[in-house]
């Protein structure tokens, strides 16, 4: 099971967690997800593979939730998945380059 944390704030505003459960309401119109809903999302995320986590982060960068992806027409979904594959490949290449530089003793400065 995969969880998309990118829509957590939107879910809280709507009073629904990403797993579809109603969140507990607080004073006023602002609703927050319940502790149990957040804990369930975090547990699912932590139990996911590194690849699943990276996929979730890439989808979040693209502004697409997993639920939205599932509801897309096949052509549109394939375009998004192609972007995900491309970004995943770039990320893996960057990680590989960092590891090679570390192995060769080159100092890596990651500050922006």
VMD Tcl script that builds the backbone (N, CA, C; Angstrom):
set m [mol new atoms 336]
animate dup $m
set s [atomselect $m all]
$s set {name element resname resid chain x y z} {
  {N N UNK 1 A 0.845 -1.178 0.000}
  {CA C UNK 1 A 0.000 0.000 0.000}
  {C C UNK 1 A 0.884 1.232 0.000}
  {N N UNK 2 A 0.560 2.220 -0.799}
  {CA C UNK 2 A 1.354 3.429 -0.850}
  {C C UNK 2 A 0.534 4.610 -0.363}
  {N N UNK 3 A 1.198 5.542 0.299}
  {CA C UNK 3 A 0.548 6.717 0.855}
  {C C UNK 3 A 1.209 7.954 0.263}
  {N N UNK 4 A 0.426 8.933 -0.081}
  {CA C UNK 4 A 0.937 10.186 -0.622}
  {C C UNK 4 A 0.765 11.259 0.430}
  {N N UNK 5 A 1.879 11.744 0.984}
  {CA C UNK 5 A 1.829 12.764 2.009}
  {C C UNK 5 A 1.720 14.156 1.419}
  {N N UNK 6 A 1.818 14.288 0.102}
  {CA C UNK 6 A 1.772 15.610 -0.511}
  {C C UNK 6 A 0.413 16.282 -0.338}
  {N N UNK 7 A -0.628 15.495 -0.170}
  {CA C UNK 7 A -1.961 16.082 -0.034}
  {C C UNK 7 A -2.435 16.092 1.410}
  {N N UNK 8 A -1.514 15.945 2.334}
  {CA C UNK 8 A -1.889 15.888 3.737}
  {C C UNK 8 A -2.563 17.181 4.180}
  {N N UNK 9 A -2.011 18.327 3.785}
  {CA C UNK 9 A -2.622 19.599 4.164}
  {C C UNK 9 A -3.989 19.771 3.520}
  {N N UNK 10 A -4.106 19.370 2.259}
  {CA C UNK 10 A -5.396 19.466 1.584}
  {C C UNK 10 A -6.410 18.543 2.250}
  {N N UNK 11 A -5.951 17.362 2.648}
  {CA C UNK 11 A -6.846 16.421 3.319}
  {C C UNK 11 A -7.307 16.978 4.645}
  {N N UNK 12 A -6.384 17.618 5.351}
  {CA C UNK 12 A -6.748 18.186 6.642}
  {C C UNK 12 A -7.776 19.284 6.464}
  {N N UNK 13 A -7.610 20.077 5.421}
  {CA C UNK 13 A -8.559 21.159 5.174}
  {C C UNK 13 A -9.940 20.621 4.842}
  {N N UNK 14 A -9.980 19.471 4.197}
  {CA C UNK 14 A -11.258 18.864 3.824}
  {C C UNK 14 A -11.815 17.966 4.905}
  {N N UNK 15 A -11.025 17.726 5.955}
  {CA C UNK 15 A -11.497 16.873 7.039}
  {C C UNK 15 A -11.444 15.401 6.702}
  {N N UNK 16 A -10.607 15.037 5.717}
  {CA C UNK 16 A -10.499 13.640 5.325}
  {C C UNK 16 A -9.038 13.284 5.229}
  {N N UNK 17 A -8.658 12.153 5.806}
  {CA C UNK 17 A -7.288 11.696 5.668}
  {C C UNK 17 A -7.120 11.047 4.310}
  {N N UNK 18 A -5.855 10.794 3.914}
  {CA C UNK 18 A -5.614 10.236 2.585}
  {C C UNK 18 A -6.157 8.817 2.438}
  {N N UNK 19 A -6.445 8.152 3.556}
  {CA C UNK 19 A -7.016 6.818 3.432}
  {C C UNK 19 A -8.540 6.858 3.412}
  {N N UNK 20 A -9.104 8.080 3.325}
  {CA C UNK 20 A -10.542 8.222 3.155}
  {C C UNK 20 A -11.341 8.323 4.438}
  {N N UNK 21 A -10.686 8.225 5.590}
  {CA C UNK 21 A -11.409 8.325 6.852}
  {C C UNK 21 A -11.666 9.774 7.196}
  {N N UNK 22 A -12.800 10.042 7.802}
  {CA C UNK 22 A -13.113 11.399 8.228}
  {C C UNK 22 A -12.184 11.766 9.368}
  {N N UNK 23 A -11.650 12.980 9.331}
  {CA C UNK 23 A -10.774 13.453 10.392}
  {C C UNK 23 A -11.626 14.131 11.455}
  {N N UNK 24 A -11.084 14.198 12.663}
  {CA C UNK 24 A -11.815 14.841 13.741}
  {C C UNK 24 A -11.824 16.339 13.520}
  {N N UNK 25 A -12.956 16.975 13.812}
  {CA C UNK 25 A -13.078 18.416 13.654}
  {C C UNK 25 A -12.562 19.109 14.891}
  {N N UNK 26 A -12.050 20.330 14.678}
  {CA C UNK 26 A -11.631 21.163 15.791}
  {C C UNK 26 A -12.519 22.390 15.802}
  {N N UNK 27 A -12.267 23.273 16.733}
  {CA C UNK 27 A -13.086 24.486 16.823}
  {C C UNK 27 A -13.023 25.250 15.520}
  {N N UNK 28 A -14.124 25.823 15.113}
  {CA C UNK 28 A -14.183 26.565 13.856}
  {C C UNK 28 A -14.334 25.621 12.677}
  {N N UNK 29 A -14.051 26.154 11.485}
  {CA C UNK 29 A -14.187 25.351 10.269}
  {C C UNK 29 A -12.933 24.573 9.923}
  {N N UNK 30 A -11.848 24.795 10.650}
  {CA C UNK 30 A -10.606 24.079 10.357}
  {C C UNK 30 A -10.689 22.674 10.909}
  {N N UNK 31 A -10.447 21.702 10.057}
  {CA C UNK 31 A -10.466 20.309 10.487}
  {C C UNK 31 A -9.066 19.741 10.342}
  {N N UNK 32 A -8.675 18.908 11.266}
  {CA C UNK 32 A -7.365 18.277 11.228}
  {C C UNK 32 A -7.561 16.768 11.228}
  {N N UNK 33 A -6.653 16.060 10.568}
  {CA C UNK 33 A -6.764 14.601 10.606}
  {C C UNK 33 A -6.534 14.105 12.031}
  {N N UNK 34 A -7.152 13.027 12.360}
  {CA C UNK 34 A -6.997 12.471 13.694}
  {C C UNK 34 A -5.588 11.909 13.864}
  {N N UNK 35 A -5.189 11.769 15.098}
  {CA C UNK 35 A -3.887 11.182 15.390}
  {C C UNK 35 A -3.789 9.789 14.800}
  {N N UNK 36 A -4.851 9.009 14.936}
  {CA C UNK 36 A -4.846 7.637 14.420}
  {C C UNK 36 A -4.684 7.609 12.901}
  {N N UNK 37 A -5.332 8.557 12.207}
  {CA C UNK 37 A -5.208 8.609 10.748}
  {C C UNK 37 A -3.778 8.953 10.355}
  {N N UNK 38 A -3.183 9.928 11.048}
  {CA C UNK 38 A -1.799 10.297 10.761}
  {C C UNK 38 A -0.844 9.164 11.080}
  {N N UNK 39 A -1.074 8.486 12.183}
  {CA C UNK 39 A -0.231 7.362 12.569}
  {C C UNK 39 A -0.317 6.240 11.538}
  {N N UNK 40 A -1.507 5.975 11.034}
  {CA C UNK 40 A -1.682 4.938 10.016}
  {C C UNK 40 A -0.934 5.302 8.738}
  {N N UNK 41 A -1.004 6.574 8.333}
  {CA C UNK 41 A -0.288 7.016 7.135}
  {C C UNK 41 A 1.217 6.893 7.327}
  {N N UNK 42 A 1.697 7.312 8.481}
  {CA C UNK 42 A 3.125 7.245 8.759}
  {C C UNK 42 A 3.598 5.794 8.791}
  {N N UNK 43 A 2.836 4.935 9.415}
  {CA C UNK 43 A 3.194 3.521 9.491}
  {C C UNK 43 A 3.269 2.910 8.099}
  {N N UNK 44 A 2.285 3.193 7.259}
  {CA C UNK 44 A 2.300 2.678 5.888}
  {C C UNK 44 A 3.512 3.201 5.128}
  {N N UNK 45 A 3.835 4.476 5.333}
  {CA C UNK 45 A 4.975 5.075 4.645}
  {C C UNK 45 A 6.279 4.409 5.085}
  {N N UNK 46 A 6.458 4.261 6.391}
  {CA C UNK 46 A 7.683 3.682 6.927}
  {C C UNK 46 A 7.836 2.230 6.490}
  {N N UNK 47 A 6.745 1.510 6.394}
  {CA C UNK 47 A 6.805 0.108 5.990}
  {C C UNK 47 A 7.014 -0.064 4.488}
  {N N UNK 48 A 6.905 1.012 3.732}
  {CA C UNK 48 A 7.106 0.941 2.289}
  {C C UNK 48 A 8.569 0.767 1.942}
  {N N UNK 49 A 8.815 0.284 0.745}
  {CA C UNK 49 A 10.185 0.120 0.276}
  {C C UNK 49 A 10.770 1.485 -0.066}
  {N N UNK 50 A 12.081 1.595 -0.124}
  {CA C UNK 50 A 12.683 2.866 -0.536}
  {C C UNK 50 A 12.187 3.315 -1.914}
  {N N UNK 51 A 11.957 2.384 -2.809}
  {CA C UNK 51 A 11.435 2.722 -4.136}
  {C C UNK 51 A 10.037 3.317 -4.066}
  {N N UNK 52 A 9.189 2.747 -3.212}
  {CA C UNK 52 A 7.835 3.273 -3.044}
  {C C UNK 52 A 7.868 4.676 -2.458}
  {N N UNK 53 A 8.767 4.877 -1.488}
  {CA C UNK 53 A 8.889 6.204 -0.881}
  {C C UNK 53 A 9.357 7.223 -1.911}
  {N N UNK 54 A 10.337 6.828 -2.723}
  {CA C UNK 54 A 10.847 7.744 -3.736}
  {C C UNK 54 A 9.764 8.058 -4.767}
  {N N UNK 55 A 8.982 7.056 -5.129}
  {CA C UNK 55 A 7.884 7.272 -6.075}
  {C C UNK 55 A 6.878 8.273 -5.512}
  {N N UNK 56 A 6.575 8.153 -4.240}
  {CA C UNK 56 A 5.646 9.085 -3.596}
  {C C UNK 56 A 6.186 10.508 -3.610}
  {N N UNK 57 A 7.482 10.637 -3.354}
  {CA C UNK 57 A 8.081 11.971 -3.354}
  {C C UNK 57 A 8.046 12.585 -4.754}
  {N N UNK 58 A 8.293 11.770 -5.761}
  {CA C UNK 58 A 8.272 12.273 -7.137}
  {C C UNK 58 A 6.857 12.673 -7.529}
  {N N UNK 59 A 5.881 11.843 -7.197}
  {CA C UNK 59 A 4.490 12.208 -7.489}
  {C C UNK 59 A 4.123 13.510 -6.797}
  {N N UNK 60 A 4.588 13.683 -5.563}
  {CA C UNK 60 A 4.305 14.915 -4.829}
  {C C UNK 60 A 4.936 16.114 -5.539}
  {N N UNK 61 A 6.148 15.941 -6.064}
  {CA C UNK 61 A 6.798 17.024 -6.811}
  {C C UNK 61 A 5.993 17.385 -8.049}
  {N N UNK 62 A 5.353 16.394 -8.645}
  {CA C UNK 62 A 4.534 16.625 -9.831}
  {C C UNK 62 A 3.138 17.140 -9.468}
  {N N UNK 63 A 2.812 17.128 -8.173}
  {CA C UNK 63 A 1.515 17.619 -7.724}
  {C C UNK 63 A 0.378 16.650 -7.996}
  {N N UNK 64 A 0.683 15.357 -8.022}
  {CA C UNK 64 A -0.325 14.331 -8.314}
  {C C UNK 64 A -0.391 13.354 -7.150}
  {N N UNK 65 A -1.589 13.067 -6.689}
  {CA C UNK 65 A -1.755 12.058 -5.650}
  {C C UNK 65 A -1.939 10.695 -6.303}
  {N N UNK 66 A -1.755 9.662 -5.524}
  {CA C UNK 66 A -1.949 8.316 -6.052}
  {C C UNK 66 A -3.398 8.082 -6.450}
  {N N UNK 67 A -4.315 8.652 -5.680}
  {CA C UNK 67 A -5.732 8.512 -6.015}
  {C C UNK 67 A -6.042 9.196 -7.340}
  {N N UNK 68 A -5.488 10.399 -7.547}
  {CA C UNK 68 A -5.685 11.098 -8.818}
  {C C UNK 68 A -5.093 10.293 -9.968}
  {N N UNK 69 A -3.933 9.705 -9.732}
  {CA C UNK 69 A -3.275 8.903 -10.759}
  {C C UNK 69 A -4.144 7.711 -11.155}
  {N N UNK 70 A -4.750 7.072 -10.170}
  {CA C UNK 70 A -5.609 5.911 -10.444}
  {C C UNK 70 A -6.847 6.290 -11.250}
  {N N UNK 71 A -7.338 7.515 -11.060}
  {CA C UNK 71 A -8.560 7.954 -11.727}
  {C C UNK 71 A -8.318 8.529 -13.123}
  {N N UNK 72 A -7.048 8.742 -13.480}
  {CA C UNK 72 A -6.723 9.339 -14.775}
  {C C UNK 72 A -6.994 8.371 -15.922}
  {N N UNK 73 A -7.297 8.919 -17.098}
  {CA C UNK 73 A -7.399 8.066 -18.282}
  {C C UNK 73 A -6.031 7.425 -18.558}
  {N N UNK 74 A -5.994 6.265 -19.179}
  {CA C UNK 74 A -4.732 5.546 -19.402}
  {C C UNK 74 A -3.648 6.380 -20.085}
  {N N UNK 75 A -4.028 7.202 -21.070}
  {CA C UNK 75 A -3.027 7.993 -21.785}
  {C C UNK 75 A -2.365 9.013 -20.859}
  {N N UNK 76 A -3.175 9.698 -20.069}
  {CA C UNK 76 A -2.662 10.713 -19.157}
  {C C UNK 76 A -1.826 10.068 -18.054}
  {N N UNK 77 A -2.303 8.931 -17.540}
  {CA C UNK 77 A -1.574 8.209 -16.499}
  {C C UNK 77 A -0.204 7.781 -17.011}
  {N N UNK 78 A -0.135 7.316 -18.249}
  {CA C UNK 78 A 1.135 6.873 -18.820}
  {C C UNK 78 A 2.108 8.046 -18.950}
  {N N UNK 79 A 1.602 9.234 -19.297}
  {CA C UNK 79 A 2.470 10.415 -19.382}
  {C C UNK 79 A 3.081 10.729 -18.011}
  {N N UNK 80 A 2.259 10.676 -16.985}
  {CA C UNK 80 A 2.742 10.949 -15.623}
  {C C UNK 80 A 3.749 9.877 -15.207}
  {N N UNK 81 A 3.440 8.626 -15.478}
  {CA C UNK 81 A 4.349 7.542 -15.102}
  {C C UNK 81 A 5.672 7.640 -15.858}
  {N N UNK 82 A 5.641 8.114 -17.100}
  {CA C UNK 82 A 6.876 8.316 -17.859}
  {C C UNK 82 A 7.728 9.390 -17.192}
  {N N UNK 83 A 7.079 10.461 -16.717}
  {CA C UNK 83 A 7.800 11.518 -15.999}
  {C C UNK 83 A 8.392 10.972 -14.702}
  {N N UNK 84 A 7.612 10.147 -14.005}
  {CA C UNK 84 A 8.091 9.547 -12.756}
  {C C UNK 84 A 9.320 8.692 -13.039}
  {N N UNK 85 A 9.261 7.869 -14.088}
  {CA C UNK 85 A 10.405 7.014 -14.433}
  {C C UNK 85 A 11.635 7.856 -14.765}
  {N N UNK 86 A 11.414 8.934 -15.523}
  {CA C UNK 86 A 12.523 9.804 -15.905}
  {C C UNK 86 A 13.157 10.453 -14.671}
  {N N UNK 87 A 12.319 10.978 -13.780}
  {CA C UNK 87 A 12.831 11.627 -12.568}
  {C C UNK 87 A 13.498 10.608 -11.648}
  {N N UNK 88 A 12.953 9.414 -11.576}
  {CA C UNK 88 A 13.537 8.352 -10.766}
  {C C UNK 88 A 14.913 7.970 -11.306}
  {N N UNK 89 A 15.016 7.872 -12.609}
  {CA C UNK 89 A 16.298 7.540 -13.245}
  {C C UNK 89 A 17.337 8.614 -12.932}
  {N N UNK 90 A 16.946 9.895 -13.047}
  {CA C UNK 90 A 17.864 10.993 -12.742}
  {C C UNK 90 A 18.303 10.945 -11.287}
  {N N UNK 91 A 17.360 10.680 -10.393}
  {CA C UNK 91 A 17.680 10.605 -8.968}
  {C C UNK 91 A 18.655 9.465 -8.689}
  {N N UNK 92 A 18.433 8.333 -9.304}
  {CA C UNK 92 A 19.322 7.190 -9.112}
  {C C UNK 92 A 20.718 7.482 -9.669}
  {N N UNK 93 A 20.787 8.156 -10.818}
  {CA C UNK 93 A 22.075 8.529 -11.390}
  {C C UNK 93 A 22.818 9.504 -10.484}
  {N N UNK 94 A 22.088 10.458 -9.906}
  {CA C UNK 94 A 22.705 11.420 -8.994}
  {C C UNK 94 A 23.237 10.711 -7.752}
  {N N UNK 95 A 22.471 9.770 -7.217}
  {CA C UNK 95 A 22.919 9.015 -6.047}
  {C C UNK 95 A 24.154 8.183 -6.382}
  {N N UNK 96 A 24.153 7.566 -7.547}
  {CA C UNK 96 A 25.286 6.755 -7.987}
  {C C UNK 96 A 26.537 7.634 -8.130}
  {N N UNK 97 A 26.366 8.833 -8.691}
  {CA C UNK 97 A 27.488 9.751 -8.852}
  {C C UNK 97 A 28.051 10.169 -7.500}
  {N N UNK 98 A 27.177 10.441 -6.554}
  {CA C UNK 98 A 27.614 10.809 -5.206}
  {C C UNK 98 A 28.406 9.669 -4.584}
  {N N UNK 99 A 27.911 8.453 -4.730}
  {CA C UNK 99 A 28.609 7.291 -4.175}
  {C C UNK 99 A 29.972 7.100 -4.832}
  {N N UNK 100 A 30.053 7.312 -6.148}
  {CA C UNK 100 A 31.329 7.181 -6.850}
  {C C UNK 100 A 32.316 8.248 -6.383}
  {N N UNK 101 A 31.821 9.462 -6.173}
  {CA C UNK 101 A 32.689 10.531 -5.703}
  {C C UNK 101 A 33.183 10.256 -4.291}
  {N N UNK 102 A 32.317 9.717 -3.455}
  {CA C UNK 102 A 32.726 9.361 -2.098}
  {C C UNK 102 A 33.791 8.277 -2.140}
  {N N UNK 103 A 33.589 7.278 -3.012}
  {CA C UNK 103 A 34.528 6.174 -3.114}
  {C C UNK 103 A 35.886 6.634 -3.631}
  {N N UNK 104 A 35.894 7.648 -4.481}
  {CA C UNK 104 A 37.158 8.134 -5.041}
  {C C UNK 104 A 37.806 9.187 -4.145}
  {N N UNK 105 A 37.163 9.545 -3.051}
  {CA C UNK 105 A 37.726 10.497 -2.106}
  {C C UNK 105 A 37.479 11.940 -2.468}
  {N N UNK 106 A 36.627 12.204 -3.419}
  {CA C UNK 106 A 36.313 13.573 -3.814}
  {C C UNK 106 A 35.339 14.160 -2.806}
  {N N UNK 107 A 35.623 15.382 -2.367}
  {CA C UNK 107 A 34.747 16.075 -1.426}
  {C C UNK 107 A 33.483 16.507 -2.163}
  {N N UNK 108 A 32.303 16.182 -1.638}
  {CA C UNK 108 A 31.044 16.541 -2.245}
  {C C UNK 108 A 30.397 17.623 -1.413}
  {N N UNK 109 A 30.072 18.757 -2.061}
  {CA C UNK 109 A 29.395 19.858 -1.373}
  {C C UNK 109 A 27.955 19.897 -1.860}
  {N N UNK 110 A 27.016 19.520 -1.002}
  {CA C UNK 110 A 25.603 19.450 -1.379}
  {C C UNK 110 A 24.827 20.691 -0.973}
  {N N UNK 111 A 25.489 21.691 -0.391}
  {CA C UNK 111 A 24.759 22.885 0.031}
  {C C UNK 111 A 24.378 23.714 -1.173}
  {N N UNK 112 A 23.215 24.328 -1.080}
  {CA C UNK 112 A 22.717 25.126 -2.210}
  {C C UNK 112 A 22.945 26.587 -1.994}
}
mol reanalyze $m
mol bondsrecalc $m
mol representation Tube
mol addrep $m
